């Protein structure tokens, strides 16, 4: 007799994925417990990837970020200046000092390469016209500066540091943009399966502006009607994965074209579980 996916099994599944058990070992244990292999595989994929809610809509639960106006994040007191509840979005000032911004840009400038996105069908990194920027990554805690920033950002986002992807640095020149997109991996797209298996779905993003942009370059949340202007050291946080495993489509956003000067940003993506990049 096939076993049904009741609450105890769902809790068991989440607990073991959070512990770092491999997808294969979890599926094997479920099959040993009486599940059909296809049913077990689908349950694990759903737990890792989350789901876009239907007519009932996304349920906004408690945001993990401190509700205080001043958040003491590792080594720095950071002020929140704007908060939205739907979508969950927070604007912070002075997440990085001006000197730290300059240092990150200096460390990155000789490593920049044309930015890519993950192809939704194949899972491969592809260069596309929707994203006209140059970028690079730093491994988690790669050097003393990056370690300090990784720890600060983890504390600010109130999420385990080991669940974070490495910091991504992007530079946009005049005309550079990133058209409307989601930061989470749409669960219905097969190319994302292998990426979601390493740490589960993305849960939240922090975008830090590393320089003042002369004109343009806003981060625009298209469905929410919100636009954030770049300012050196400022950051915008947004969360799109709740405790029910739902994904928030209201976090769709774009990087508006740079009209004058250039735009540098640093991005941290957090995963649901420990991330193996």
N, C-alpha and C positions, 0 to 999 in steps of 0.2 A: 504494500500500500504506500502510495507517495505521501511524503510529509508536507504539510502546509507551512507557509512562511508566516508564523505567528509572531507576536511581539518578542517573545523570548529568543527566537531565532534571529530576529532583526537586531536585537541588542547584542547577541553573541557575535553576529557578523561584524557590527560596528566596532565592538571591543577588540576583536582579533585583527582587523585591519588597522586600527589605531595602534596596536602593539607592534606592528611592522611585519605581521605574517604575510607571506607572499600570496598573490591571487591564486596561484595553482594549489597551494597547500590548503587554503580556505575552501576552495571548490572540492578538493579531495575529501576533506573532513565532512562537508555537507553531503556528498554522495554516500560516504560511509554511514551517515546518519539517516539515510533513506530518501534523499532528494534525487530526482532525475537530474542528470548532468546538465542538460540544457537549462532547466529551471534554476539550478544552483549558479550557473554561469551568468544568467540574466540578472539574478538577484545581486551578485557581486558587482556586476557592471553598473547596475542602478545605484547601488550604495556609493560607489566610487564617483560616478558622474553626476548624480543629482538629476532633477527633472524640472522642466519648465512647467509651472502650474497651468491648469486649464481655466475654466470659467470661474472657479472659486478664487483665483488670484493668488498672488504671493503674500505670505503671512509675515508681517514685520515683527520679529521678536526682539529681545534686548540686544543691543549692539555691544560687542565686547570692549569697545574703547571706553575709557573713563568718561563720565559725564561732567567732570570738573572743567572749569574754564582754563585751569592751568594743569597740564599733565606732566608729572615728573617722570620722564622717560630716560632711564639709565643714568646718563650724565648731564641731562639738559632739561630745563623747565620750558615746556612748549605751550603756547597759548592757542586755544581754539577761538576762532572769530565768527564762524558761521556753521550752523548745524541744520541739516534737513533730516526728516524722519522717513520720507517716501520720495525717492530712494534714500537709504541711509548714507549720508554724505557729510563730511566734516572738512572745513577749510582751516588749516593751521598756519600760523606765522612762525618764521625763524626756526624751522625744523633743522636746518643746517645754518651755520654761520657763513658769512661772505667768504671767509678764508677757506672754509671746508669746500664750498662750492667751487672755488677757483682750483683747489687742489684736485678735486675729482675730475674736473675738465682737463687739467694738465696731464693727469695720469691716463686719461682716455684718448686724447687727441691722436696719438700715433697708432692706436689700435682699431680705429673706426673702419667698419666695412658696411656695404649697402645692407639695409635692414631687410629681413624676411618675415614671412608669416607661415604658420603651419597649414599646409593644404588640407582641407577638410575631407578629401577623399583618400589621399595617399598617406598623409601623416608626414610628408617630407617638407623641409623648409624651402619656401619658394619666394623669389623676388616678384612683387606685383606693383602695378601702377597706383593702387590704393594707398600705398605706404611709401612715401618718398623721403627717406631719412637715412642716416648712417648710424651705426650702433656698435656697441661692444658689451661684454658681460664681465663681471668680477665674480670669482668663486666666493662662496660663503667664507667670510673672515679671511680673505686672501692676504691682506696685509694689515698693519695696525690701524690705519685710517678706516678701511672697509670693515674691519671687525667692530670698531667703535660705532660706525653707522649701522651695521647689522643689528647690534645689541640695542641701540637707541630706537631704531624703527620697530624692532620686535616688541620692545616695552611700550612704545606708543600705540601700536596696533593691538597690543595685549594678546599676542599669538606666539606660540613657541618658535624660537629662532630656527630650529631644525626643520620647521615646516615651510620655511621661506625659500623661494628660488633666489639665485644669485642676483645681485643688483644689475639692472640693465641701464646703460647710458645711451641716450639718443641725441643726435644733433640734426636739426632741420635748418636748411638754408632758405633763402627767399623762394617762395612758392611751395616749400615743403609742407606736407599735410599727411594726416592719417584719417581716412574717411570713416564714417560711422561703423562701429564694431562693438562686440562684447569682449571683455577680458576673460570670461569663463569659456570653457570648451563646450560648445553645443553638444549635448549628449547623443543627438541623433545622427551625428556625422562620424562615419567609420574611421576616418583618418586620425581621430583624437584618442582612440582606444589605448594605444601604447603609451601616450603621454599621460593620460589619466591614471594608468596603472602604477606610475611612479609618484605616489603621494596623493592620489585622488584629485578631485576637482579643485580648481582655484576657488578661494572663498572671499578674498578682498584684495584691493589694490591701494598702494600709496604712490602718487606721482609727485615728485619733488622738482621744483623749477630751479635750475642752477644759474640762470642769468635773467636779467631784465630784457624783454623783447621790445624792440623799438615800435613795432606795429604788427598786430595779428597774433596768431599762435595760441588763441584761447583753447581751453578744453571745454567742449560743448556737450552737455548731456541733452541729446536731441529730443527725447520724449519727455523729460522732466522740465525742459525750458530753462536750464541753468547754464551759465557760461562763467568760467573761471579764467581770469587774466593772469598770465605768468608774472611772477615777481620773485626775484632772487631769494632763495631760502624758504619760500612759501611751499606748502604741499596740500594736495587734496586727497582725502581718503574716501573710498566708497566700498561698500560691502554688498555682495550679491548672492550669498549662499547662507540660508538660515539653518536652524537646528533640525528642521524637518527634511532637509535635503533638497529644498526648492531653490531654483535659480531666479533671480530678479531681472526680468527683461527691461525694466525701467532704467537700468544702469548702462544702456547703450550710449556710446559717446564717440566723439570725434576730436581730432586735433586740427583746428582750423588752419588754413594756409598762413604761413609767415609772409607778411607784406613788406616788412623792412627789417634789416638786421638778421639775426639768427636766433634759434631757440635750442637750449640744452635742457634736457630733463633726465631725471634718474627715477627708475620705476622698481618697486618691490611688489612681487606677487606672492601671496600666501596660499598654501595648499591646506587641504583638510587634514592630511596626515603628514608624517615625516617624509621629506622630499629627497629622492635620490636622483640628482641631476646628471 
